[in-house]
Amino acid sequence: MPSDQLILAFDTSAAHCAAALLSGDQVLGVDVDDMARGQAEHLFPLIEKLLGAHGVEWPELARLGVGIGPGNFTGIRISVAAARGLAVSLGIPAIGVSSLEVQHRTTPVLATVPAPRDQCYSQAFTTGAGQPELTTIRAAQAMADRLGIAMGQPLQPADLVTAIGLRAQAATVLTPPAPLYIRGADAAPPRDPAPVILP
Amino acid sequence: MTTSLTILGIESSCDDTAAAVVRGAPGAAQVLSSVVAGQTDLHAPFGGVVPEIAARAHAEKLDLCVIQALDQAGLALADVDAIAVTSGPGLIGGVLSGVMCAKGLSAGSGKPLIGVNHLAGHALTPRLTDGMAYPYLMLLVSGGHCQFLLVRGHGDFTRLGGTIDDAPGEAFDKVARLLALPQPGGPSVETEAQNGDPERFLFPRPLLDRPGCDLSFSGLKTAVLRTRDQIIAEHGGIPRQDRSDICAGFQAAVGDVLAEKTRRALAVLRDETDGPLTLAVAGGVAANQSLRQALLAVCNENDARFTAPPLALCTDNGAMIAYAGLEKFAAGERDDTSLIARPRWPLDQTSPSLIGSGKKGAKA
């Protein structure tokens, strides 16, 4: 896309609300508020403050970048749902960017994002991108050793949202964003078997 | 109020992703489009709605439903006056997805945002479908709710009573599961009951011996379980006719309880108004023909008018949210992009809570 178009990026995949405004690949501003809860109420006021500070109106935006996780399920849904609504109302593309892929630049890396209970979400980026998975931190370390690549570190919110904006700017495939859950929904079929029906 | 308003409504508080466009004025509006994307297949293996599965589906379907609803109405987002969204009560993951999508729609289009109580959507539907005048009695009876509401205005509700445990829709689902009938349980239990004898198994009529309009369905569920287990112990399974008889007996018990409590609620309405008495029912359970007949009979004996919106507007939908939003908007009520999604949000803030009286407050 043209190098001076405005891109808004935001992310609520962990305990923060983060937004970045870019003009092409130039970062105009970044705003981050740490918060464990309340992202749903705080995200739009935070974005509106950022846009206002740079005298930018919503309709001037050309593209959206949104963090799709992995991370807190509710958190990633908050941003993805907001981005999808904005894409409809502004008539511009929203690009989903994972917090694993932003850890990969040029050198191979095993990207990781913390997960509950001594686990992490990980994805190997070598000659191509591997499958993202949920694993123990120990197993991820073993995999990095086996592949002979470094363990990636999760980006701080300000760096993360900036990277999301840059990836969105460079993106050529414009599919609607979807959360990157990796882990399935916790649900089990009912334990009681259905009774036998006699004729 | 002669101005015609066009409102987009969004609903995602349970397992239906819905969007609709409604146009008109309070008491005189019509549905231009209504799109409902259900999730029955996603939840079927689990015998009930799984909140996380529902939330995941909503997040990726809402915008598509909105686009479809606008298309079917032949409108662009720029043509609507405001965007109404269910902001509670309900499964919070779904409510949040809807609220965030609506905020995105509102922020980008500059259209006002209106948070709507899901129960108000149901309770005001008779005004959308029949132009019903206030006050009227509303029986909201669904998979998640059961309450009698005295509706005096778009924001003025008094809860006369409600379930102190399960909703009837839940009981129908549970009974269907106990008897190896498919989900959702409402239609399958109703069909099975058609071949059954409602008097063979006499199930309890909970809370009929107590004054007031509160209801309870949990004990009835357990009674069905005990009867079923007895039959299985005797036969090694459930003979088909016994299954039909249980369904008929269960449905008769629900009908008797709803009828008697409706009788009492109509008496309260009679003290409230000199005008004609009207009972409106909404919610998926209102689709049950045998229950409708029971309610109709009570209305006839009380000279009350009985009305039930068409099924598509009885179950969860976006049109009811758009219409409730229309009434709020016409009254000058607006929200902004800091709108909060609320899992708990009773319509009647004054009556003591029935369920969820813990520190988080009443559920609905």
Interface residues (C-beta under 8 A of the other chain):
Chain A: A40 E41 H42 L43 F44 P45 I47 E48 W58 P59 F73 T74 R77 I78 S79 V80 A81 A82 A83 R84 G85 L86 A87 V88 S89 L90 P176 A178 P179 Y181 A185 D186 A187 A188 P189 P190 D192 A194 P195 V196 I197 L198 P199
Chain B: P45 F46 G47 V50 E52 I53 A55 R56 H58 A59 E60 L62 D63 V66 I67 L77 I92 G93 L96 S97 G98 V99 M100 C101 A102 K103 G104 L105 S106 A107 G108 S109 G110 K111 R177 L178 L179 A180 R228 I232 H235 G236 G237 I238 P239 R240 R243 T337 S338 L339 I340 A341
